Amino acid sequence: MNYIDTNVIISYLNGKDINHSKALNLFKQVGDKVTSQIGILELRSMLSRTSNLNENEIEAYIEYLPEIGIKIPEIDINEVFSNAGEIAFKVKMKTLDTLHISACIILNANTFMTFDREFAEKKHVISDMGVTVISG
């Protein structure tokens, strides 16, 4: 299973994004794709800050994710926070990034797909937790 970071989702959905073709290629390379409610919150937040989309248009993007093969399974947010607290000292990343890695682990995803350089820089530490970072 492949955990999809918010920046990859944005790049996939936006044909004008600089990483759009990279996102298309990443999606072709992998099978099962998931994100978490953390990713959905980040997507809502990012789109509301950086676009002229209204709330209904943003929600339409969220509802479209299963159509492009991204599942959003239920996850216990308390477990995500607890696990993030345990791994924070190992990954030494920003809070939201640590929460993404925690969710990825809890969802049993074996890869984390991102365009974020910080994840690429920490790929060895993340790999020690059983997750392979795939960056574009």
Secondary structure, DSSP 8 states (H G I E B T S, - for coil): -EEE-HHHHHHHH-TTSTTHHHHHHHHHH-S-EE--HHHHHHHHHHHHHHS---HHHHHHHHHHGGGGTEE-----HHHHHHHHHHHHHHH---HHHHHHHHHHHHTT-SEEEE--HHHHHTHHHHHTTT-EEEE-
